[in-house]
Amino acid sequence: MVYVFRILILGVIVLLFYAIIKGILSIDSNKKKPKKTSVADELLKLQNLKEEGIITEEEFQQMKKRLLK
């Protein structure tokens, strides 16, 4: 009976260890993948910057040309 209990405890420890390692690996893999944004999203961001006066019309046009290439 003691051996069955030890095997069950060992199994639980192994499962917890696996879950922890699996969680750490999935967190690391999410950090490595950069979030992709579309050209349209980038253009909207530039338009907002221009409207807020953060960038000028010239800067907006230059950045827009770079995005559309």
C-alpha positions in Angstrom: 0.0 0.0 0.0 2.9 2.4 0.8 4.3 1.8 -2.7 1.1 2.7 -4.4 1.0 5.9 -2.4 4.6 6.8 -3.3 3.8 6.1 -7.0 0.8 8.4 -6.9 2.8 11.1 -5.2 5.6 10.8 -7.7 3.0 10.9 -10.6 1.5 14.1 -9.2 4.9 15.7 -8.8 5.9 14.8 -12.4 2.6 16.2 -13.7 3.1 19.5 -11.8 6.7 19.8 -13.1 5.5 19.1 -16.7 2.7 21.8 -16.4 5.1 24.4 -15.0 7.7 23.7 -17.7 5.1 23.7 -20.5 3.7 27.0 -19.2 7.2 28.6 -19.1 7.9 27.5 -22.6 4.6 28.8 -24.0 5.2 32.2 -22.4 8.7 32.4 -23.9 7.4 31.4 -27.4 4.8 34.2 -27.2 7.4 36.8 -26.4 9.5 35.8 -29.5 6.7 36.3 -32.0 6.3 39.9 -32.9 2.8 41.1 -33.4 2.1 41.7 -37.1 0.3 44.8 -38.1 -1.2 45.5 -41.5 -0.2 48.4 -43.7 -3.7 49.8 -43.2 -3.2 49.8 -39.4 0.2 51.6 -39.8 -1.4 54.2 -42.1 -4.1 54.9 -39.6 -1.5 55.4 -36.9 0.4 57.8 -39.1 -2.8 59.7 -39.9 -3.5 60.0 -36.2 0.0 61.3 -35.5 -0.4 63.9 -38.3 -3.8 65.0 -37.0 -2.4 65.4 -33.5 0.4 67.5 -34.9 3.1 65.1 -33.8 4.4 64.7 -37.4 4.2 67.1 -40.3 2.5 66.5 -43.7 6.0 66.0 -45.2 6.9 63.4 -42.7 3.5 61.7 -43.1 4.0 61.5 -46.9 7.5 60.1 -46.6 6.5 57.5 -44.1 3.5 56.6 -46.2 5.7 56.1 -49.3 7.9 53.7 -47.3 5.0 51.7 -46.1 3.5 51.4 -49.5 6.7 50.1 -51.2 
